Amino acid sequence: MLLLASLAFPCPTIATGTPSSLSFDTAQVAIVRRDGRTTFSVSVNPAGDPQSFALVMPVPEILDESEIHTLHPDVFARLDGYTAPRHVSDAGCPASEGGTRVDTGAVDDTGADGGSGSVDVEAEYLVGQYEVAILSAEESASLATWLDNNGYYLPEGAEERLAEYIEAGSYFLAAKVSENAEVATGEGLSPLQVSYDSEIFSIPIRLATLNSPGEQDMIIYAITMLDDDADAGEVAIANYPAFDVPDQCVWGDASTDDFYSFYDDLFTSSWTAVGAGAWTGEFAGGYYDCNPCTGTTITDEDLGMLGFWGDPYEHHLTRIHMRYTPEQATSDLVLYGSGLYEPRVTAYADDVEANYSCVESFCDGTPTPGGDDTGNASPGDQDANKDPSSFTTLENGCSCDGGAGAPGGLAALAGLGLGHRRRKHRVKHNS
């Protein structure tokens, strides 16, 4: 089980290389699951001094050096661009025309016992830009002391949350940017990846709320196999409610309106109506299931870097958008494979007359002037919102404009709440 950690001082920005404007409250994680094996990757790209970044992750076992890697940031950029909500300039109505892994090595001992005697450093590695330690602890106060002595900043409430994971038998992966790493200010850090065996298909989030300024978002890219594995098919979250964001509708004028702000407003209003931490699926499918596509593709190499093995055409990718407040995050996310393989995209048609004959409603629920009865989705039709064929000729292809990226303005996910405090600056900073 793993958790993202955030920068302790200048507030970070997660950059995806897309038109997105993702704040430090938004995290992106990719999780590959097969036969009880999990490979978990997290994108960390803080603004400011990247060498001040650190994270702590609870893990179910002592990880071998071969189970920890770094990825090229472009892998997450392509995941985002391929799966994000998008708008189409032509809905296909009848009247219209038409990652390289980084080598690793050992590092020196850095004060294993933290002065307590009850924290053991089970292993230490140098993985790309990161100094990594695998820790075991008997109780949270000693673990907090070790982290403090080794330059990690703990926000208020961390000890209580750490105690919960210690009681559950977790180990901890602590990673910080090496002082010898040459990382320029403003340069993105490599995503960090770990692999492990666990019966539980989950993402811990409770520690991530400690640095929360309010609402938090997590974008999850979950990859499973097209087979009879228990965790196969479209992935869902078992212990938080799901909600639908209206789509397959006419949204506005792409030449004058901001699509990303439009979608964020639509997502926010749908989430607020639930009144709880909740999630929605924004994409499901595999190769060539993105119709209407954004112009960004994922590759066989991307899948391999993320930890997927086997025939690339046998993968199923789910994009989940989760939002919660610290008060609503009462338990870690429990994921499961639904066994469903229906492709689905979240798409919106531009407000042009050519789209009116096959998209029957605007996203505010009013009918389009020329809407027909072809079964297209309206905002109130929750089942149809899950049907990617709601645009009648969508399967025939249509052109996309500006859809390659996550919606801007997401007010979303801080990290674990643990940050690296450089040893030469023994001062606690605030985001």
Helices and strands as residue ranges (DSSP letters): E 26-34, E 37-42, G 50-52, E 54-59, G 65-67, E 68-70, H 74-83, E 86-88, E 104-105, E 119-127, E 130-137, H 140-149, E 152-153, H 158-167, E 171-177, E 192-197, E 202-203, G 207-209, E 216-225, E 235-237, E 250-252, H 259-274, E 278-285, H 300-305, G 312-314, E 315-324, E 333-337, E 344-345, E 347-350, G 353-355, H 382-385, G 388-390, G 394-396, E 419-420
